[in-house]
Amino acid sequence: MAADDDNCAASPALSLPVTSPVGTFVAHAARLFPDKAAVIQGGEALSYAALDAAANRLAHRLMEGGTKGDRVA
């Protein structure tokens, strides 16, 4: 890994700053490889596309319920 890559995610295809929000990473990964497993639990896998869609649904529900901006709900 090059010295100027020290602040980026490990995968060269996902060279985002380490300080990027998790949602940014998931959305980017969903565009690059939507069918790859993002989460594996008990033999069940959830793709990056499915994780991104679920996160977006949750975000919209929180906003509809009054959560605003970057507040922790």
HTML snippet that shows the backbone in 3Dmol.js (N, CA, C, O; Angstrom):
<script src="https://3Dmol.org/build/3Dmol-min.js"></script>
<div id="view" style="width:600px;height:400px;position:relative"></div>
<script>
const pdb = `
ATOM      1  N   MET A   1       0.853  -1.173   0.000  1.00  0.00           N
ATOM      2  CA  MET A   1       0.000   0.000   0.000  1.00  0.00           C
ATOM      3  C   MET A   1       0.892   1.227   0.000  1.00  0.00           C
ATOM      4  O   MET A   1       1.844   1.298   0.777  1.00  0.00           O
ATOM      5  N   ALA A   2       0.606   2.175  -0.843  1.00  0.00           N
ATOM      6  CA  ALA A   2       1.413   3.388  -0.935  1.00  0.00           C
ATOM      7  C   ALA A   2       1.203   4.265   0.289  1.00  0.00           C
ATOM      8  O   ALA A   2       0.167   4.187   0.950  1.00  0.00           O
ATOM      9  N   ALA A   3       2.181   5.089   0.582  1.00  0.00           N
ATOM     10  CA  ALA A   3       2.123   5.939   1.764  1.00  0.00           C
ATOM     11  C   ALA A   3       0.911   6.861   1.752  1.00  0.00           C
ATOM     12  O   ALA A   3       0.308   7.095   2.799  1.00  0.00           O
ATOM     13  N   ASP A   4       0.542   7.391   0.584  1.00  0.00           N
ATOM     14  CA  ASP A   4      -0.601   8.294   0.548  1.00  0.00           C
ATOM     15  C   ASP A   4      -1.927   7.548   0.634  1.00  0.00           C
ATOM     16  O   ASP A   4      -2.984   8.179   0.659  1.00  0.00           O
ATOM     17  N   ASP A   5      -1.892   6.217   0.679  1.00  0.00           N
ATOM     18  CA  ASP A   5      -3.106   5.418   0.845  1.00  0.00           C
ATOM     19  C   ASP A   5      -3.373   5.085   2.307  1.00  0.00           C
ATOM     20  O   ASP A   5      -4.334   4.375   2.605  1.00  0.00           O
ATOM     21  N   ASP A   6      -2.551   5.577   3.219  1.00  0.00           N
ATOM     22  CA  ASP A   6      -2.683   5.217   4.628  1.00  0.00           C
ATOM     23  C   ASP A   6      -4.035   5.584   5.216  1.00  0.00           C
ATOM     24  O   ASP A   6      -4.472   4.947   6.175  1.00  0.00           O
ATOM     25  N   ASN A   7      -4.707   6.584   4.676  1.00  0.00           N
ATOM     26  CA  ASN A   7      -5.988   7.012   5.222  1.00  0.00           C
ATOM     27  C   ASN A   7      -7.171   6.513   4.416  1.00  0.00           C
ATOM     28  O   ASN A   7      -8.272   7.051   4.537  1.00  0.00           O
ATOM     29  N   CYS A   8      -6.963   5.498   3.599  1.00  0.00           N
ATOM     30  CA  CYS A   8      -8.039   4.970   2.756  1.00  0.00           C
ATOM     31  C   CYS A   8      -8.394   3.550   3.179  1.00  0.00           C
ATOM     32  O   CYS A   8      -7.597   2.855   3.809  1.00  0.00           O
ATOM     33  N   ALA A   9      -9.602   3.136   2.820  1.00  0.00           N
ATOM     34  CA  ALA A   9     -10.038   1.767   3.081  1.00  0.00           C
ATOM     35  C   ALA A   9      -9.101   0.800   2.382  1.00  0.00           C
ATOM     36  O   ALA A   9      -8.432   1.181   1.421  1.00  0.00           O
ATOM     37  N   ALA A  10      -9.038  -0.429   2.838  1.00  0.00           N
ATOM     38  CA  ALA A  10      -8.072  -1.412   2.355  1.00  0.00           C
ATOM     39  C   ALA A  10      -8.213  -1.743   0.869  1.00  0.00           C
ATOM     40  O   ALA A  10      -7.202  -1.934   0.192  1.00  0.00           O
ATOM     41  N   SER A  11      -9.423  -1.813   0.352  1.00  0.00           N
ATOM     42  CA  SER A  11      -9.624  -2.180  -1.041  1.00  0.00           C
ATOM     43  C   SER A  11      -9.359  -0.991  -1.954  1.00  0.00           C
ATOM     44  O   SER A  11      -9.918   0.083  -1.735  1.00  0.00           O
ATOM     45  N   PRO A  12      -8.514  -1.159  -2.978  1.00  0.00           N
ATOM     46  CA  PRO A  12      -8.267  -0.050  -3.892  1.00  0.00           C
ATOM     47  C   PRO A  12      -9.533   0.423  -4.603  1.00  0.00           C
ATOM     48  O   PRO A  12      -9.638   1.598  -4.952  1.00  0.00           O
ATOM     49  N   ALA A  13     -10.488  -0.470  -4.821  1.00  0.00           N
ATOM     50  CA  ALA A  13     -11.736  -0.087  -5.477  1.00  0.00           C
ATOM     51  C   ALA A  13     -12.594   0.790  -4.564  1.00  0.00           C
ATOM     52  O   ALA A  13     -13.486   1.498  -5.031  1.00  0.00           O
ATOM     53  N   LEU A  14     -12.320   0.737  -3.275  1.00  0.00           N
ATOM     54  CA  LEU A  14     -13.090   1.516  -2.306  1.00  0.00           C
ATOM     55  C   LEU A  14     -12.199   2.541  -1.629  1.00  0.00           C
ATOM     56  O   LEU A  14     -12.225   2.666  -0.405  1.00  0.00           O
ATOM     57  N   SER A  15     -11.427   3.263  -2.385  1.00  0.00           N
ATOM     58  CA  SER A  15     -10.522   4.223  -1.769  1.00  0.00           C
ATOM     59  C   SER A  15     -11.286   5.452  -1.289  1.00  0.00           C
ATOM     60  O   SER A  15     -11.334   6.488  -1.953  1.00  0.00           O
ATOM     61  N   LEU A  16     -11.873   5.297  -0.122  1.00  0.00           N
ATOM     62  CA  LEU A  16     -12.572   6.376   0.557  1.00  0.00           C
ATOM     63  C   LEU A  16     -11.775   6.728   1.809  1.00  0.00           C
ATOM     64  O   LEU A  16     -11.133   5.853   2.389  1.00  0.00           O
ATOM     65  N   PRO A  17     -11.803   7.979   2.234  1.00  0.00           N
ATOM     66  CA  PRO A  17     -11.119   8.312   3.483  1.00  0.00           C
ATOM     67  C   PRO A  17     -11.665   7.483   4.640  1.00  0.00           C
ATOM     68  O   PRO A  17     -12.857   7.178   4.678  1.00  0.00           O
ATOM     69  N   VAL A  18     -10.814   7.125   5.568  1.00  0.00           N
ATOM     70  CA  VAL A  18     -11.222   6.327   6.726  1.00  0.00           C
ATOM     71  C   VAL A  18     -12.309   7.053   7.520  1.00  0.00           C
ATOM     72  O   VAL A  18     -13.126   6.413   8.181  1.00  0.00           O
ATOM     73  N   THR A  19     -12.320   8.357   7.458  1.00  0.00           N
ATOM     74  CA  THR A  19     -13.302   9.146   8.200  1.00  0.00           C
ATOM     75  C   THR A  19     -14.660   9.234   7.510  1.00  0.00           C
ATOM     76  O   THR A  19     -15.563   9.891   8.027  1.00  0.00           O
ATOM     77  N   SER A  20     -14.826   8.592   6.363  1.00  0.00           N
ATOM     78  CA  SER A  20     -16.118   8.597   5.669  1.00  0.00           C
ATOM     79  C   SER A  20     -17.161   7.874   6.509  1.00  0.00           C
ATOM     80  O   SER A  20     -16.850   6.878   7.162  1.00  0.00           O
ATOM     81  N   PRO A  21     -18.401   8.368   6.497  1.00  0.00           N
ATOM     82  CA  PRO A  21     -19.469   7.662   7.222  1.00  0.00           C
ATOM     83  C   PRO A  21     -19.663   6.251   6.663  1.00  0.00           C
ATOM     84  O   PRO A  21     -19.413   6.001   5.484  1.00  0.00           O
ATOM     85  N   VAL A  22     -20.103   5.347   7.509  1.00  0.00           N
ATOM     86  CA  VAL A  22     -20.331   3.959   7.101  1.00  0.00           C
ATOM     87  C   VAL A  22     -21.312   3.906   5.940  1.00  0.00           C
ATOM     88  O   VAL A  22     -21.131   3.115   5.014  1.00  0.00           O
ATOM     89  N   GLY A  23     -22.341   4.731   5.977  1.00  0.00           N
ATOM     90  CA  GLY A  23     -23.330   4.738   4.911  1.00  0.00           C
ATOM     91  C   GLY A  23     -22.732   5.077   3.555  1.00  0.00           C
ATOM     92  O   GLY A  23     -23.174   4.560   2.529  1.00  0.00           O
ATOM     93  N   THR A  24     -21.734   5.940   3.549  1.00  0.00           N
ATOM     94  CA  THR A  24     -21.054   6.295   2.311  1.00  0.00           C
ATOM     95  C   THR A  24     -20.317   5.084   1.761  1.00  0.00           C
ATOM     96  O   THR A  24     -20.357   4.819   0.559  1.00  0.00           O
ATOM     97  N   PHE A  25     -19.645   4.350   2.640  1.00  0.00           N
ATOM     98  CA  PHE A  25     -18.930   3.142   2.238  1.00  0.00           C
ATOM     99  C   PHE A  25     -19.911   2.125   1.657  1.00  0.00           C
ATOM    100  O   PHE A  25     -19.661   1.564   0.590  1.00  0.00           O
ATOM    101  N   VAL A  26     -21.022   1.885   2.349  1.00  0.00           N
ATOM    102  CA  VAL A  26     -21.997   0.882   1.895  1.00  0.00           C
ATOM    103  C   VAL A  26     -22.599   1.286   0.556  1.00  0.00           C
ATOM    104  O   VAL A  26     -22.731   0.447  -0.335  1.00  0.00           O
ATOM    105  N   ALA A  27     -22.964   2.553   0.398  1.00  0.00           N
ATOM    106  CA  ALA A  27     -23.543   3.015  -0.868  1.00  0.00           C
ATOM    107  C   ALA A  27     -22.540   2.856  -2.013  1.00  0.00           C
ATOM    108  O   ALA A  27     -22.905   2.438  -3.113  1.00  0.00           O
ATOM    109  N   HIS A  28     -21.292   3.188  -1.750  1.00  0.00           N
ATOM    110  CA  HIS A  28     -20.248   3.058  -2.770  1.00  0.00           C
ATOM    111  C   HIS A  28     -20.040   1.581  -3.129  1.00  0.00           C
ATOM    112  O   HIS A  28     -19.957   1.233  -4.307  1.00  0.00           O
ATOM    113  N   ALA A  29     -19.957   0.727  -2.122  1.00  0.00           N
ATOM    114  CA  ALA A  29     -19.778  -0.708  -2.361  1.00  0.00           C
ATOM    115  C   ALA A  29     -20.976  -1.292  -3.100  1.00  0.00           C
ATOM    116  O   ALA A  29     -20.812  -2.178  -3.939  1.00  0.00           O
ATOM    117  N   ALA A  30     -22.178  -0.808  -2.801  1.00  0.00           N
ATOM    118  CA  ALA A  30     -23.387  -1.300  -3.468  1.00  0.00           C
ATOM    119  C   ALA A  30     -23.357  -0.974  -4.959  1.00  0.00           C
ATOM    120  O   ALA A  30     -23.854  -1.747  -5.778  1.00  0.00           O
ATOM    121  N   ARG A  31     -22.774   0.172  -5.308  1.00  0.00           N
ATOM    122  CA  ARG A  31     -22.653   0.522  -6.732  1.00  0.00           C
ATOM    123  C   ARG A  31     -21.579  -0.320  -7.420  1.00  0.00           C
ATOM    124  O   ARG A  31     -21.749  -0.728  -8.569  1.00  0.00           O
ATOM    125  N   LEU A  32     -20.469  -0.581  -6.715  1.00  0.00           N
ATOM    126  CA  LEU A  32     -19.363  -1.308  -7.331  1.00  0.00           C
ATOM    127  C   LEU A  32     -19.615  -2.802  -7.462  1.00  0.00           C
ATOM    128  O   LEU A  32     -19.356  -3.389  -8.513  1.00  0.00           O
ATOM    129  N   PHE A  33     -20.118  -3.417  -6.399  1.00  0.00           N
ATOM    130  CA  PHE A  33     -20.397  -4.859  -6.431  1.00  0.00           C
ATOM    131  C   PHE A  33     -21.643  -5.160  -5.607  1.00  0.00           C
ATOM    132  O   PHE A  33     -21.549  -5.614  -4.467  1.00  0.00           O
ATOM    133  N   PRO A  34     -22.811  -4.902  -6.195  1.00  0.00           N
ATOM    134  CA  PRO A  34     -24.081  -5.029  -5.482  1.00  0.00           C
ATOM    135  C   PRO A  34     -24.386  -6.429  -4.963  1.00  0.00           C
ATOM    136  O   PRO A  34     -25.066  -6.573  -3.947  1.00  0.00           O
ATOM    137  N   ASP A  35     -23.899  -7.457  -5.639  1.00  0.00           N
ATOM    138  CA  ASP A  35     -24.264  -8.819  -5.247  1.00  0.00           C
ATOM    139  C   ASP A  35     -23.276  -9.476  -4.283  1.00  0.00           C
ATOM    140  O   ASP A  35     -23.519 -10.594  -3.827  1.00  0.00           O
ATOM    141  N   LYS A  36     -22.174  -8.809  -3.968  1.00  0.00           N
ATOM    142  CA  LYS A  36     -21.201  -9.368  -3.013  1.00  0.00           C
ATOM    143  C   LYS A  36     -21.774  -9.318  -1.609  1.00  0.00           C
ATOM    144  O   LYS A  36     -22.557  -8.427  -1.281  1.00  0.00           O
ATOM    145  N   ALA A  37     -21.382 -10.274  -0.782  1.00  0.00           N
ATOM    146  CA  ALA A  37     -21.858 -10.331   0.596  1.00  0.00           C
ATOM    147  C   ALA A  37     -21.249  -9.204   1.418  1.00  0.00           C
ATOM    148  O   ALA A  37     -20.029  -9.051   1.475  1.00  0.00           O
ATOM    149  N   ALA A  38     -22.107  -8.425   2.049  1.00  0.00           N
ATOM    150  CA  ALA A  38     -21.670  -7.349   2.934  1.00  0.00           C
ATOM    151  C   ALA A  38     -21.666  -7.819   4.376  1.00  0.00           C
ATOM    152  O   ALA A  38     -20.803  -7.433   5.164  1.00  0.00           O
ATOM    153  N   VAL A  39     -22.643  -8.658   4.719  1.00  0.00           N
ATOM    154  CA  VAL A  39     -22.809  -9.160   6.078  1.00  0.00           C
ATOM    155  C   VAL A  39     -23.143 -10.640   5.984  1.00  0.00           C
ATOM    156  O   VAL A  39     -23.980 -11.054   5.182  1.00  0.00           O
ATOM    157  N   ILE A  40     -22.469 -11.437   6.824  1.00  0.00           N
ATOM    158  CA  ILE A  40     -22.770 -12.867   6.894  1.00  0.00           C
ATOM    159  C   ILE A  40     -23.012 -13.212   8.354  1.00  0.00           C
ATOM    160  O   ILE A  40     -22.180 -12.928   9.215  1.00  0.00           O
ATOM    161  N   GLN A  41     -24.151 -13.824   8.626  1.00  0.00           N
ATOM    162  CA  GLN A  41     -24.517 -14.196   9.995  1.00  0.00           C
ATOM    163  C   GLN A  41     -25.216 -15.541   9.962  1.00  0.00           C
ATOM    164  O   GLN A  41     -26.234 -15.696   9.287  1.00  0.00           O
ATOM    165  N   GLY A  42     -24.692 -16.497  10.669  1.00  0.00           N
ATOM    166  CA  GLY A  42     -25.331 -17.803  10.766  1.00  0.00           C
ATOM    167  C   GLY A  42     -25.589 -18.460   9.429  1.00  0.00           C
ATOM    168  O   GLY A  42     -26.615 -19.118   9.254  1.00  0.00           O
ATOM    169  N   GLY A  43     -24.685 -18.296   8.486  1.00  0.00           N
ATOM    170  CA  GLY A  43     -24.848 -18.903   7.179  1.00  0.00           C
ATOM    171  C   GLY A  43     -25.711 -18.106   6.219  1.00  0.00           C
ATOM    172  O   GLY A  43     -25.818 -18.468   5.047  1.00  0.00           O
ATOM    173  N   GLU A  44     -26.324 -17.036   6.682  1.00  0.00           N
ATOM    174  CA  GLU A  44     -27.137 -16.173   5.835  1.00  0.00           C
ATOM    175  C   GLU A  44     -26.288 -14.974   5.407  1.00  0.00           C
ATOM    176  O   GLU A  44     -25.540 -14.418   6.211  1.00  0.00           O
ATOM    177  N   ALA A  45     -26.408 -14.583   4.143  1.00  0.00           N
ATOM    178  CA  ALA A  45     -25.647 -13.444   3.632  1.00  0.00           C
ATOM    179  C   ALA A  45     -26.592 -12.348   3.161  1.00  0.00           C
ATOM    180  O   ALA A  45     -27.673 -12.618   2.637  1.00  0.00           O
ATOM    181  N   LEU A  46     -26.163 -11.114   3.357  1.00  0.00           N
ATOM    182  CA  LEU A  46     -26.892  -9.943   2.885  1.00  0.00           C
ATOM    183  C   LEU A  46     -25.952  -9.192   1.951  1.00  0.00           C
ATOM    184  O   LEU A  46     -24.829  -8.862   2.332  1.00  0.00           O
ATOM    185  N   SER A  47     -26.399  -8.925   0.744  1.00  0.00           N
ATOM    186  CA  SER A  47     -25.550  -8.253  -0.244  1.00  0.00           C
ATOM    187  C   SER A  47     -25.415  -6.770   0.089  1.00  0.00           C
ATOM    188  O   SER A  47     -26.189  -6.219   0.871  1.00  0.00           O
ATOM    189  N   TYR A  48     -24.412  -6.136  -0.526  1.00  0.00           N
ATOM    190  CA  TYR A  48     -24.251  -4.695  -0.358  1.00  0.00           C
ATOM    191  C   TYR A  48     -25.485  -3.951  -0.849  1.00  0.00           C
ATOM    192  O   TYR A  48     -25.899  -2.973  -0.226  1.00  0.00           O
ATOM    193  N   ALA A  49     -26.081  -4.396  -1.955  1.00  0.00           N
ATOM    194  CA  ALA A  49     -27.279  -3.735  -2.472  1.00  0.00           C
ATOM    195  C   ALA A  49     -28.433  -3.844  -1.479  1.00  0.00           C
ATOM    196  O   ALA A  49     -29.141  -2.865  -1.242  1.00  0.00           O
ATOM    197  N   ALA A  50     -28.624  -5.023  -0.900  1.00  0.00           N
ATOM    198  CA  ALA A  50     -29.703  -5.209   0.070  1.00  0.00           C
ATOM    199  C   ALA A  50     -29.439  -4.415   1.348  1.00  0.00           C
ATOM    200  O   ALA A  50     -30.365  -3.838   1.918  1.00  0.00           O
ATOM    201  N   LEU A  51     -28.185  -4.379   1.804  1.00  0.00           N
ATOM    202  CA  LEU A  51     -27.833  -3.607   2.988  1.00  0.00           C
ATOM    203  C   LEU A  51     -28.066  -2.121   2.747  1.00  0.00           C
ATOM    204  O   LEU A  51     -28.608  -1.431   3.610  1.00  0.00           O
ATOM    205  N   ASP A  52     -27.664  -1.624   1.585  1.00  0.00           N
ATOM    206  CA  ASP A  52     -27.866  -0.214   1.246  1.00  0.00           C
ATOM    207  C   ASP A  52     -29.354   0.117   1.200  1.00  0.00           C
ATOM    208  O   ASP A  52     -29.776   1.150   1.721  1.00  0.00           O
ATOM    209  N   ALA A  53     -30.145  -0.744   0.586  1.00  0.00           N
ATOM    210  CA  ALA A  53     -31.592  -0.511   0.499  1.00  0.00           C
ATOM    211  C   ALA A  53     -32.227  -0.504   1.889  1.00  0.00           C
ATOM    212  O   ALA A  53     -33.073   0.342   2.179  1.00  0.00           O
ATOM    213  N   ALA A  54     -31.825  -1.441   2.747  1.00  0.00           N
ATOM    214  CA  ALA A  54     -32.374  -1.497   4.104  1.00  0.00           C
ATOM    215  C   ALA A  54     -31.969  -0.257   4.906  1.00  0.00           C
ATOM    216  O   ALA A  54     -32.782   0.293   5.648  1.00  0.00           O
ATOM    217  N   ALA A  55     -30.729   0.180   4.760  1.00  0.00           N
ATOM    218  CA  ALA A  55     -30.269   1.380   5.467  1.00  0.00           C
ATOM    219  C   ALA A  55     -31.039   2.608   4.997  1.00  0.00           C
ATOM    220  O   ALA A  55     -31.386   3.470   5.805  1.00  0.00           O
ATOM    221  N   ASN A  56     -31.305   2.691   3.705  1.00  0.00           N
ATOM    222  CA  ASN A  56     -32.070   3.827   3.178  1.00  0.00           C
ATOM    223  C   ASN A  56     -33.513   3.817   3.672  1.00  0.00           C
ATOM    224  O   ASN A  56     -34.071   4.868   3.989  1.00  0.00           O
ATOM    225  N   ARG A  57     -34.122   2.619   3.738  1.00  0.00           N
ATOM    226  CA  ARG A  57     -35.489   2.529   4.271  1.00  0.00           C
ATOM    227  C   ARG A  57     -35.521   2.997   5.725  1.00  0.00           C
ATOM    228  O   ARG A  57     -36.408   3.754   6.120  1.00  0.00           O
ATOM    229  N   LEU A  58     -34.551   2.545   6.515  1.00  0.00           N
ATOM    230  CA  LEU A  58     -34.490   2.938   7.922  1.00  0.00           C
ATOM    231  C   LEU A  58     -34.282   4.450   8.044  1.00  0.00           C
ATOM    232  O   LEU A  58     -34.941   5.102   8.854  1.00  0.00           O
ATOM    233  N   ALA A  59     -33.384   5.001   7.256  1.00  0.00           N
ATOM    234  CA  ALA A  59     -33.126   6.445   7.302  1.00  0.00           C
ATOM    235  C   ALA A  59     -34.391   7.236   6.984  1.00  0.00           C
ATOM    236  O   ALA A  59     -34.677   8.237   7.640  1.00  0.00           O
ATOM    237  N   HIS A  60     -35.143   6.798   5.990  1.00  0.00           N
ATOM    238  CA  HIS A  60     -36.378   7.507   5.631  1.00  0.00           C
ATOM    239  C   HIS A  60     -37.417   7.402   6.739  1.00  0.00           C
ATOM    240  O   HIS A  60     -38.121   8.372   7.020  1.00  0.00           O
ATOM    241  N   ARG A  61     -37.519   6.243   7.367  1.00  0.00           N
ATOM    242  CA  ARG A  61     -38.473   6.100   8.477  1.00  0.00           C
ATOM    243  C   ARG A  61     -38.087   6.997   9.643  1.00  0.00           C
ATOM    244  O   ARG A  61     -38.948   7.615  10.269  1.00  0.00           O
ATOM    245  N   LEU A  62     -36.795   7.070   9.935  1.00  0.00           N
ATOM    246  CA  LEU A  62     -36.341   7.933  11.027  1.00  0.00           C
ATOM    247  C   LEU A  62     -36.641   9.394  10.720  1.00  0.00           C
ATOM    248  O   LEU A  62     -37.079  10.137  11.598  1.00  0.00           O
ATOM    249  N   MET A  63     -36.406   9.809   9.472  1.00  0.00           N
ATOM    250  CA  MET A  63     -36.691  11.195   9.089  1.00  0.00           C
ATOM    251  C   MET A  63     -38.183  11.493   9.156  1.00  0.00           C
ATOM    252  O   MET A  63     -38.586  12.576   9.580  1.00  0.00           O
ATOM    253  N   GLU A  64     -39.005  10.527   8.736  1.00  0.00           N
ATOM    254  CA  GLU A  64     -40.461  10.710   8.814  1.00  0.00           C
ATOM    255  C   GLU A  64     -40.913  10.827  10.261  1.00  0.00           C
ATOM    256  O   GLU A  64     -41.916  11.478  10.554  1.00  0.00           O
ATOM    257  N   GLY A  65     -40.170  10.194  11.167  1.00  0.00           N
ATOM    258  CA  GLY A  65     -40.503  10.249  12.590  1.00  0.00           C
ATOM    259  C   GLY A  65     -39.943  11.472  13.298  1.00  0.00           C
ATOM    260  O   GLY A  65     -40.148  11.635  14.500  1.00  0.00           O
ATOM    261  N   GLY A  66     -39.240  12.332  12.573  1.00  0.00           N
ATOM    262  CA  GLY A  66     -38.765  13.567  13.170  1.00  0.00           C
ATOM    263  C   GLY A  66     -37.267  13.666  13.399  1.00  0.00           C
ATOM    264  O   GLY A  66     -36.784  14.719  13.816  1.00  0.00           O
ATOM    265  N   THR A  67     -36.517  12.603  13.139  1.00  0.00           N
ATOM    266  CA  THR A  67     -35.068  12.680  13.292  1.00  0.00           C
ATOM    267  C   THR A  67     -34.518  13.581  12.198  1.00  0.00           C
ATOM    268  O   THR A  67     -34.888  13.451  11.031  1.00  0.00           O
ATOM    269  N   LYS A  68     -33.637  14.490  12.578  1.00  0.00           N
ATOM    270  CA  LYS A  68     -33.124  15.457  11.619  1.00  0.00           C
ATOM    271  C   LYS A  68     -31.599  15.406  11.551  1.00  0.00           C
ATOM    272  O   LYS A  68     -30.922  15.178  12.553  1.00  0.00           O
ATOM    273  N   GLY A  69     -31.080  15.625  10.346  1.00  0.00           N
ATOM    274  CA  GLY A  69     -29.643  15.772  10.152  1.00  0.00           C
ATOM    275  C   GLY A  69     -28.835  14.584  10.623  1.00  0.00           C
ATOM    276  O   GLY A  69     -29.203  13.430  10.402  1.00  0.00           O
ATOM    277  N   ASP A  70     -27.721  14.889  11.281  1.00  0.00           N
ATOM    278  CA  ASP A  70     -26.795  13.857  11.724  1.00  0.00           C
ATOM    279  C   ASP A  70     -27.032  13.425  13.158  1.00  0.00           C
ATOM    280  O   ASP A  70     -26.140  12.847  13.780  1.00  0.00           O
ATOM    281  N   ARG A  71     -28.199  13.689  13.691  1.00  0.00           N
ATOM    282  CA  ARG A  71     -28.496  13.318  15.081  1.00  0.00           C
ATOM    283  C   ARG A  71     -28.531  11.810  15.225  1.00  0.00           C
ATOM    284  O   ARG A  71     -28.911  11.084  14.307  1.00  0.00           O
ATOM    285  N   VAL A  72     -28.128  11.365  16.389  1.00  0.00           N
ATOM    286  CA  VAL A  72     -28.227   9.939  16.710  1.00  0.00           C
ATOM    287  C   VAL A  72     -29.635   9.680  17.210  1.00  0.00           C
ATOM    288  O   VAL A  72     -30.117  10.348  18.125  1.00  0.00           O
ATOM    289  N   ALA A  73     -30.292   8.698  16.599  1.00  0.00           N
ATOM    290  CA  ALA A  73     -31.675   8.407  16.977  1.00  0.00           C
ATOM    291  C   ALA A  73     -31.724   7.397  18.104  1.00  0.00           C
ATOM    292  O   ALA A  73     -32.808   7.029  18.557  1.00  0.00           O
TER     293      ALA A  73
END
`;
const viewer = $3Dmol.createViewer("view");
viewer.addModel(pdb, "pdb");
viewer.setStyle({}, {cartoon: {color: "spectrum"}});
viewer.zoomTo();
viewer.render();
</script>
